[in-house]
Amino acid sequence: MRDLSYVIRSAEEKDAPALSALRLQVDGETENLDRESGEDFMDAQRFKKVIQTDTDKSRNLFLVASTRERLIGFSRCEGNYLQRFAHKVEFGVAVLRPFWGYGIGTNLLNRCVAWADTNGIRKMTLTVLETNIRAIALYEHAGFVREGTLINDKLLSDGDYHNTVVMGRWDTQRMIGAKR
């Protein structure tokens, strides 16, 4: 898109050092994510464990976006293995700010939705800062609906508390005729 070629693929253990640096950088570029730069730092060893877990577990998916061998974004779906929650996964995505507007987040999301739909996942959930209008529009376009609002959920650098929107997407094709 716009002279940028990128690849989306499954995360591999060799990506762990780059993912550690990417997450640290992206956390410092925006307040739309949950962490400030350096909070809950994940070193390469910790990322290797997450990648291995996600590779081994059928209800987890870890994708990366790269251009010219440089990681520029990632997304993750994490399932829950408790029986009452086994039908759903939680989704998250992050893209380096210089690469916003290239459709990377959209493509990561679409790949995760397709994976969920073909792997028996009935529901995807996510949270998003209420002021992140572009992300909310993207999620709604992908079939997510607002399920609620967490009032005064996050304290940002402006000193104010901000609301978080809880969103979910049902695989309605699988829900037809299923018990609710």
C-alpha positions as CSV (number, residue, x, y, z in Angstrom):
1,M,0.0,0.0,0.0
2,R,1.4,3.4,-1.0
3,D,4.8,2.0,-1.9
4,L,5.0,0.0,1.3
5,S,5.3,-3.8,1.0
6,Y,4.8,-5.8,4.2
7,V,4.2,-9.3,5.2
8,I,1.9,-10.7,7.9
9,R,3.0,-14.0,9.4
10,S,3.0,-16.1,12.5
11,A,5.5,-15.0,15.2
12,E,8.5,-17.2,15.5
13,E,11.0,-17.5,18.4
14,K,13.6,-15.7,16.4
15,D,11.3,-12.6,16.5
16,A,11.6,-12.3,20.3
17,P,14.4,-9.7,20.5
18,A,12.7,-7.5,17.8
19,L,9.3,-7.9,19.5
20,S,10.8,-6.7,22.8
21,A,12.1,-3.6,21.2
22,L,8.9,-3.0,19.1
23,R,6.6,-3.3,22.1
24,L,8.8,-0.8,24.1
25,Q,8.8,1.6,21.2
26,V,5.1,1.4,20.4
27,D,4.1,1.8,24.1
28,G,6.0,5.2,24.1
29,E,4.3,6.4,20.9
30,T,0.7,6.5,22.0
31,E,-1.5,6.5,25.0
32,N,-4.1,4.3,23.2
33,L,-2.4,1.2,24.6
34,D,-2.5,0.0,28.2
35,R,1.1,0.6,29.2
36,E,3.5,3.5,29.4
37,S,6.9,3.0,27.8
38,G,8.9,0.5,29.9
39,E,6.0,-0.7,32.0
40,D,5.7,-4.5,32.2
41,F,8.8,-4.7,30.1
42,M,9.1,-8.0,28.2
43,D,12.6,-9.1,27.4
44,A,13.4,-11.5,24.5
45,Q,13.3,-14.5,26.8
46,R,9.7,-13.7,28.0
47,F,8.6,-13.1,24.4
48,K,10.1,-16.5,23.4
49,K,7.9,-18.2,26.1
50,V,4.8,-16.3,24.8
51,I,5.5,-17.3,21.2
52,Q,6.0,-20.9,22.2
53,T,2.8,-21.0,24.2
54,D,0.8,-19.4,21.4
55,T,2.3,-21.9,18.9
56,D,1.4,-24.8,21.1
57,K,-2.1,-23.7,22.1
58,S,-4.9,-24.0,19.5
59,R,-6.8,-21.1,20.9
60,N,-4.0,-18.6,20.7
61,L,-2.6,-16.7,17.7
62,F,0.4,-14.4,17.5
63,L,1.0,-12.5,14.3
64,V,3.7,-10.1,13.3
65,A,3.9,-7.5,10.4
66,S,7.3,-6.9,8.9
67,T,8.8,-4.8,6.1
68,R,12.3,-5.4,4.8
69,E,12.9,-7.8,7.7
70,R,11.9,-5.2,10.3
71,L,9.0,-5.8,12.6
72,I,6.5,-2.9,12.5
73,G,3.4,-4.4,14.2
74,F,1.9,-7.4,15.9
75,S,-1.5,-8.8,17.0
76,R,-2.4,-11.4,19.4
77,C,-5.5,-13.5,20.2
78,E,-5.4,-15.2,23.6
79,G,-7.9,-17.9,24.4
80,N,-9.2,-19.0,27.8
81,Y,-9.2,-22.7,28.6
82,L,-11.8,-22.5,31.4
83,Q,-14.9,-24.3,30.0
84,R,-17.2,-21.3,30.5
85,F,-14.9,-19.0,28.5
86,A,-13.5,-21.5,26.0
87,H,-15.7,-20.1,23.2
88,K,-13.8,-16.7,23.1
89,V,-10.5,-15.0,22.6
90,E,-9.2,-11.6,23.6
91,F,-7.7,-9.5,20.7
92,G,-5.0,-6.8,20.8
93,V,-3.0,-5.1,18.1
94,A,-0.1,-2.6,17.9
95,V,1.6,-0.9,15.0
96,L,4.5,1.6,15.0
97,R,3.2,5.1,14.5
98,P,5.2,5.8,11.3
99,F,3.3,2.9,9.8
100,W,-0.2,4.0,10.7
101,G,-2.5,4.5,7.7
102,Y,-1.1,1.7,5.6
103,G,-3.8,-0.8,6.5
104,I,-1.4,-2.9,8.7
105,G,-3.8,-2.9,11.7
106,T,-6.7,-3.6,9.4
107,N,-4.9,-6.6,7.9
108,L,-3.8,-8.0,11.2
109,L,-7.3,-7.7,12.5
110,N,-8.8,-9.3,9.4
111,R,-6.3,-12.3,9.6
112,C,-7.3,-12.8,13.3
113,V,-11.0,-12.7,12.5
114,A,-10.5,-15.2,9.7
115,W,-8.5,-17.4,12.0
116,A,-11.1,-17.2,14.7
117,D,-14.0,-18.0,12.3
118,T,-12.2,-21.1,10.9
119,N,-11.1,-22.4,14.3
120,G,-14.4,-22.6,16.2
121,I,-13.9,-19.3,18.1
122,R,-17.4,-17.9,18.6
123,K,-16.5,-14.6,20.2
124,M,-13.6,-12.1,20.0
125,T,-13.3,-9.4,22.6
126,L,-11.2,-6.3,23.0
127,T,-10.9,-3.0,24.9
128,V,-10.2,0.4,23.3
129,L,-9.8,3.9,24.7
130,E,-13.0,5.8,24.0
131,T,-11.1,8.6,22.3
132,N,-9.5,6.2,19.8
133,I,-12.2,6.9,17.2
134,R,-10.3,5.4,14.2
135,A,-9.7,2.1,16.0
136,I,-13.4,1.9,17.1
137,A,-14.5,2.6,13.5
138,L,-12.1,-0.2,12.3
139,Y,-13.5,-2.7,14.9
140,E,-17.1,-1.8,14.1
141,H,-16.4,-2.3,10.3
142,A,-15.1,-5.8,11.2
143,G,-18.3,-6.6,13.0
144,F,-17.5,-5.7,16.6
145,V,-20.2,-4.0,18.7
146,R,-19.9,-1.9,21.8
147,E,-20.8,-4.0,24.8
148,G,-20.1,-1.5,27.5
149,T,-18.0,1.3,28.8
150,L,-15.6,1.3,31.8
151,I,-16.0,4.7,33.3
152,N,-12.8,6.6,34.3
153,D,-10.8,3.5,33.5
154,K,-7.4,4.9,32.5
155,L,-5.4,7.8,33.9
156,L,-3.5,9.4,31.0
157,S,-0.7,12.0,30.9
158,D,-3.2,14.8,30.7
159,G,-4.1,14.0,34.4
160,D,-7.6,13.1,33.5
161,Y,-9.3,9.7,33.7
162,H,-10.6,8.3,30.4
163,N,-13.3,5.8,29.5
164,T,-12.5,2.4,27.9
165,V,-15.0,0.8,25.5
166,V,-15.5,-3.0,25.7
167,M,-16.2,-4.5,22.3
168,G,-17.1,-7.9,21.1
169,R,-17.7,-9.8,17.8
170,W,-19.8,-12.9,17.6
171,D,-19.3,-15.5,14.8
172,T,-23.0,-15.3,14.0
173,Q,-22.8,-18.1,11.4
174,R,-21.9,-20.6,14.2
175,M,-24.4,-19.1,16.6
176,I,-27.4,-19.9,14.4
177,G,-29.1,-22.8,16.2
178,A,-26.5,-22.9,19.0
179,K,-27.4,-22.7,22.6
180,R,-26.9,-19.2,24.1
